[in-house]
């Protein structure tokens, strides 16, 4: 039997919690939407707009109707559902108590039935169907009994153990995140750039209002004569490629004898709010030319990751049109798209309402708050990147563990608003990049077929941001020698997979398949990292080596050191 004092403790805790909720609610009404990291369900799934609104309504009614008709079938699936492994329900409390065990089984069967019902809806436009499917998945994940205090036995047990203090702590965590406008996935002070992350030695040797150029110090006596210049995506910080030394692509590449340079983009502020597509292409050309002149080499190897890879393809097409293609010996693309006809779940967020919302959010400063984009990417993996932390941080009242990858994921970058909408409109919505001449940069028409530069194209099997079927399409558009590699895992872990970790795998098909399906059928699977394959491919283009001295040492050439790596720009919010 619960003692009187225990009930009094609980009453006090719940009283404090209620006060915090009411205060936050009142402040929210006064301030409006000041915290872009919260409440960011995709606008086009909140309230369908435009000519397909009726399709949404009819599809929803049909889905629920079929769901009710199939209730009996769902009940028969309980036993099968009980055998499913789902880490949301891995604690023994879920199976130890018959009531929670049945709740778990009911939910799993219901969620499977709901998703199956949406798949069975006929007569919808493909885009509308994908939006409905995505919205249903988000709804199903949100309705998990694990996400609510009174239906999560772990939460209730922990609350009992702590006398309710875990609930009060969870509310403190919640309101702190509300104030910051961002869900905490890793303690903010767990890592320090230059000390724990982005520690590969180097110097910033050149900078513009848009980017800094980092030159990394060689660790071998000789290096490949042709240097490598990396263009990371400006929607994230570059140090995803230079995490801890054990995970760092940068450190690994330098240790392989590669003269390596990294572009570090500045997080947008009002001083660069008017940046456009041309400016990013011009920045890539500028970085390429600075490295060529510094090392007195005719050409460089380039790497473009995600959106920077997309723009690198534009830059290469413009350079070919201007007879400057000889300046780039090769181009490597990490999970980059040029044909957006199968661009995956992100297209769910690109309806008219979303575009109008983005314009409204940037109307005052011209800058898109990086927390908005972070919330969108988190929604793509809501179960892992949102609800997991709702349970841990808010319901259990615990602190998230320190995790370098999630620290990087939370280190958001602001974007020039007009450029971002232009990119989404012309590429994702209109797919203009594959139409010769439909896009012009640097005074040249973009024609992907003109690109004859050797390319290495990497895709991730489980990539939900740049699906492999979408990345593959670059194979259909560029004309030069090309090598496609399908790596295990997704958009991040598929790229950041050091050989020493001995994780995942990659597949190669040397027979010249003309489709991704044919590629998969005839591919040879290799265990571990694809990085050595890339290095072998790079050396196969030109394995000439030179002494690592003179201008090969950061700051010893005509570009003098500005500051130590990782530089100021990567630390600017």
N, C-alpha and C positions, 0 to 999 in steps of 0.2 A: 504494500500500500504506500502511496506517495505521501511523504510528510508535508505538514502545513508549510514549513519554510521553503520546501522545493516549489510548491505552487506559488508562493510569494515571489520567489526568484524568477520563475517563468513569467509571472504577471508583469514584473518590472522590465524584463527583457522585451516582452511583446509591446509594452507601453512605449519603450524607447524606439523600437522598430517602427511602430505606427507613427510616432512623431516625426521620424526621419522621412518616412514615405510622404506624409502630408506636406512637410516643408518642401521636399523636392518637387512634389506635384504643383504646389503653389508657385514656386520659382519657375518651373517649366512653363506655366501659363503666362507668366509675366515676360519671360525672356524669349519664348518661342524656340525655334529649332537652332539652338546655339551649339549643340554637340553633334557634329556630323557623323560620329562613329556609332551612334545609337539610332534605332528605329529606321535603319536603312534597308528595309525590305525593298526589292526591286519595284520601282514605281509602276511598271507595267503589269505587275502581278497584284498590286493593291487595288487598282480600279482600272479595268480595261478601258481604253479610249480609242476613238476612231472607228472606222467602218467594220472592224472585226469584233466589236464589243458584243454584238448579239451572238456571234459564234462562241465567245467565251461563256456567255450565260447559258446557251443551249448545251454546250459541252459539259459545263458544271452540273447542270440538271441531269444530263444523261449519265454522268459518272456516278452521281449519288444514287440515281435510280438503279443502275446496275449493281452498285454496292449493296443496296438493301436486298435486291433479289438474290444476291450471292451470299447473304449472311450465313445461311445454312452450310454452304460449302466452306466458308471461312471457319466455322466451328469445327468442321472435320479436319481442319489443318492444324488445330491446336497441338496435337501430338508431334507433328513434324516441326512446328514452330518451337516447341520446347527443346528440340535438339540443336537449334541454331546457336552458333557461337557469336555473341555480340558483346563487346567489351563494356558497353553501357550497363550490362546486367551480369557482369562477371563476379561480383561480390556474392558470397554465400548467402547473404540475407535475402537475395531475390529468390532463391530456391528453397531456403530453409523454412520460410513461412508460406503455407499453402495459399493464402490470400494473394501475396505478392507474386508468387510463382504463377498463379492463374492470370494475374494482371499482366505480367510479362508476356506470357504466351498469347493472351488476347491481343495485346498491342502488336506483337510481331506478326501474327496472322492477319490482323486488320491492315497493317501497313503494307504487307505484301499484296493483299487483295486490292487496296486502293491504287497502288502503282500499276497492278495488272489491269484494273478497270480503265485507267487512263490510256494505257497502251491499246485497249480494245476499242476506243472511241474512233469512229470512222467519219470521213467527210470533212475533216478540218484541213485548212492550209497548213503546210509543214511547219512554218514558223509559229503559227498559233498553237499547234499541237505541242511543239517543244516548250513554249512558254507555259502552257497548261501543265505539262509534265514536270517542269522545273518547280512551278508554284506548288504543285501537289507534293513533291518530294520535300520542299521546305516546310510545308504544313505538317506532313507526316513526322518529320524529324522533330519539329517543334512540339508536337503533341506527345512525345515520349513520356511515360510516367517517371522516368529518371529526372526529368527537368522540373519537377514540382515537389515541394517539400513533403506534402502529406501523402504522396504516392511513391516516395523514394525511401525504402527502409534504411539505406545507408545514412541518409541525411537525418532521419528521425533518431537512429541509434546514436549518431555522433552528437546530436543536439542533447539527447538524454545524458550522455557521458559528460558533456561540458556544462550541464545545467542551463542550456539555452544560450550560452555565450557565443557558440559558433554562429548562431543566427544573427546576433548583434554584430559580430565581426564581419559576417558576410554582407550585411547591410552597409557597414562602413566601407567595405571594398567596393560595393556597388555604387555608392554615392561619390566615392573618390573617382571612379571611372567615369561617372556621369559628368563630373566637373572637368575632367581631362578630355572628355569627348572620345574616348577610345578604350576598348576592352583590353585589360592587362593580360598578356599571354606569357610574359617573362618579367621578373622584377626589373624596373627601369635602371636601377643602379648596379645590376649584376655584372655588367661588362663595360669596359672602357675602351674606346677606339684608340689604337696605337699601343695599348697595353695588353688587352686580352684578345681583341679582334683586330684585323687589318694590321698585322704586325710585321709583314714582310718588309725588310729594309729597302728604302728608296728615297727619292727626292722629287718634290714638285719642281719641274724645270720650266714650266710655261703655263700661263693662264690668261683667260679672257673673261668677260662678264658672264659667260655661259658655262665654261668648263676649265678644269685644271688638267694638266698632263703630267702623269707620274712616270718616272723612269726608275725601274727596280735594279738594285745592285746585283751584278753577276756573282754566282757562287762557284763557277767552273773556270778553269784556265782558258778554255776556248768556248766560243759561242757560235751559233749559226749566223752566218753573215746577214741573212735577211731577217730583220726584226719582226716582232709581232705587236700589233696595236689592237687593244681590246676596247670595244664600245659596249659598255653595259647599258641596260635600259635606264632611262631617266625617270621612270616611274618607281624605281627602287634605288637603294644605295649600292655602289659598286662592290662593297666588301662581301657580298654573297660569294664572290670568287676569291675572297681572301679572309675566310673565317679564322678559326684556330689553325695553327700551323699544320695540324694533322689533316685538316679538311681543305686546305687552301690550294686551289688550282694555280694561283699565282706563284706560290712557293714551289710547287711541283714543277711548273713550267721552267722557272728560273734554274732549278736544280737539274733540269734536263739539258741545260746549255742553251737556253733561248734568251735573246735580248728582248726584254718585255717592257711594254709601255701600256699604261691604263689611263683612260679618260674618266675623270670624276666630274659628273655634272653638278651644277649648282641647283639646289632646290629653288623653285621659282619664287620670286617676290615681285613687287610692283615695278622694280627696275628692269625686269626682263619679261613683263607680262605680255608684251606684244610679239614675242618670239613666234616664228612660223616655221613651216616645214622646211623652207629654204635655209633657214638659220641652222637647223640641225644637220642638214646635208653639208652646208658650208663648214660647219664645225668639224665634221668628219674629214673633209678634204684638208682643212687646215692642220688637223692633228697628223694626218698622213704626210703632208709636206714638211711639217716641222721635224718629224722623225727622219725622213729621207735626207733632209739637208744636214741635220745634226750628225748622222752617221755616214753621210756621203755614199748613200746606196741608191740604186735606181728604183727599187720597189720595196714594198713591205707586205707582210701577211696581215690580214685583218680578221677580227672576230666580232660578230654582232649578235648580241643576246636579245631575244624576244623583240620588242618594238625597235630596238636599235638595229637589229638584224633586218627588219623590214625596211627601215630607212637606209641601211647600208646597201640594200639591193637597188633602191632609187639612186643613191649616190653612184654606184657602179654603172648603172645604165646611163647616167648623165656623163660620167667620165668616158665611157665608150663613145658616146655621141660627140664628145669634144676631143676625141683622139688622145685621151690621157689614160687609157686603160692600163698602159704599161707600168703605171705607178703602183699598181696593186698586183702582187704575184698570186695571191689566193684569197679567198673569202670563206670563212667558216661561220656557219649559222647555227646558233643554239636555239632550238625551239622557236624559230621565226617563221612567220607567215607572209606570203605575198598574195595569195588567192584566198579570199575570205568567204567563199561560198559554203564552206563547212567549218566555220570558225568556232563551233562548240557553244557551251553554256553562256559565254559572255554576250552572245547576240540576244539573250533573254532581256538584257538591260538596255536595249538600244531602240526602244519604241519612241514615238513622238513625245510622250510625256517625260521620258528620261532626258531627252535632248533639251526640252524646255526647262526642266529642273536644273540641269547643268548650266544653262545660260543664266538662270536666276541666281544660282550660287556664286557665279563669278561676275555678276553685274557691277559690283562696287569696286573691287580691286583688280579684276581681270585675272585673278589667280584661283585655281581650284585647290581647295584644302586637301592635302594628301590623305586625311582621315576618311574622306568620302570614298576615295578609290580603295583604301584598305578595307573598309567595311564591305565594299562590293566583292572584293576577292575573298574575304572571309566567308561571305554568303555562299560562294561556290563550293565551299567545303564546310557548311554550317555545323554539321555534326561534330567535326573535329576542332574547328577553329572558333566556334561560338558556344555551342551548348556544352561542350566539354568544360569550358571555363566558367560558364554560368553555374554549373553544378559545383565545381571545385572552389571557385572564388566566392560565390554569393551564397549558395545553399550550404556548403560545408564550412565556409568561413576560413578557408585555407589560402595560403599564398601559392601562386604557381611556381613551379621549379624553374631554376635558371637554365635556359636553353638558348644557345647561340643563334640557332636558326630562327627561333621565334622572336628573339631580341631584334634581329635584322628585319623580320616581317613587320614588327611594330614600329620600326624606325622609318616613318612615312616621309614622302617627298611631295612637295607641292608642284603643280603643273601649270603652265600657261593655259588659261581657260580657252581662248579662241583656238589655239593649236589643238588642244585635246578634242574639242568638238569637231573641228575640221578633220582630224584623223579618223574619228569614229564615223563621221558622215561619209567621207569619200572612200574610205577603205572598207570598214565593216558593213555599212549600210548599202553603199552603192557599188562596192567592189571594183573601183575604177583602176586599180593598179594593174590589173591584167589586160586592160584595154590600151593598146599602143597609142601613145599620144594624149591620153585622157588626163594625165598628170604631168605637170612641167615643174622641174626644179633646176636651179642654177642656170636658168635660161635654156635648158635642154628638155626635149620631150622624153618621157620615160617609156622605154620599150624593153621589157624584160628579156625578150628573145635576142636582143643585141648583146647580152652579157655572155662573154666567152671566157671569162676568168674561171680558172679551176675552183670548184666549190666543194665544201664538205658540209653536209646537211645532217644535223643530229635532231632526233625527235624522241619523245618519251612515251612509252607504251601506255601509261596511265595519265597522261597530261590532260587536264580538264580545261586549261587556259588556251593552249595551242595544240589541239588534238593531232595525233600523228597523221590522220587522214588529211588534215589541212596542211600540215608542214610538208607532207609528201608532194603536194601540188607544185612546189617549187621545181621539182624534177621535170615537170611538164612545160615549164616556161623558160628556163635558162638554157643556153645553147652550148656552153663549154663542157669540159670534163667535169663529172660530178660523182660524188660518193655519198651514199645515204647510209646512215647508221641508226638503227632502232634500239634505244637503250631501255633497260628496265626502269620502273618507277615513273615519276611524273616531271612536272615543270621545273622543280628545284632539285630534288634528290636524283633525278635522272641526269642532271648536268653535274652537280657537285657530288661526285662519286670517286674519291681517291683510290688508287690501286691498292694501297696498304690496307684499306678497310675490307677488301675482299667481299664486297656486297653486290647484289644485283647481277646483271648480265647485259649483254648487247648482242645484236644479230646483224649479220652481214650477208648480202646476196650479191655475188659477183657475176651473175649470169645476165644482167641487163634487163630485169623485169620492167614491165610497162605500167604496173599498178601496184598499190600497196598490198593488195591481197595476194598477187603473184609473188611479191617480194617475201611476204611472210611464209608462204608455202615452201619456197626454195631456199630460205635463209639458213645459215649455219649459226648456231647459238654458241656464244663464248661466255664463260663465267667471269665475273668481276667487272672492272672499269673499262670503258672505251677510250680513256685518255691515251694509253700507249698506242692504240690503233691510229688515233689522230696524229700523234707525234711521228709515227712511222710514215704516214701519208705526207706530212709536212716535209720531212727529210727527203722523201721520194721526189718532191718537186725540185729541191736543190739542197744538197747536204754540205755545201761549202762552209767551212768554219774559219773564224778569224780569232786572233788573240783578244782576250777580254781586257783591253787597256784603252787609254786615251778617252775618246768620247763615249766609249762603251761603259765607262764608269760614270754614274750620275753626277752631273755638275762639272765634269772635266772637259766638256766640249764648250761650244759657244753659248749654249743655253745654261746659264748659271742657276744654282739652287735658289729657290724661293723659300722653301721650308721643307721639313721632313715629311715623308709619307706618314699617314694617309692624307694630310693636308687639311685646310680649313673647310673647303666646300662640303666635304662629306659629313661634317659636324654641324652644319647649318640647318636649322629647321625652317 
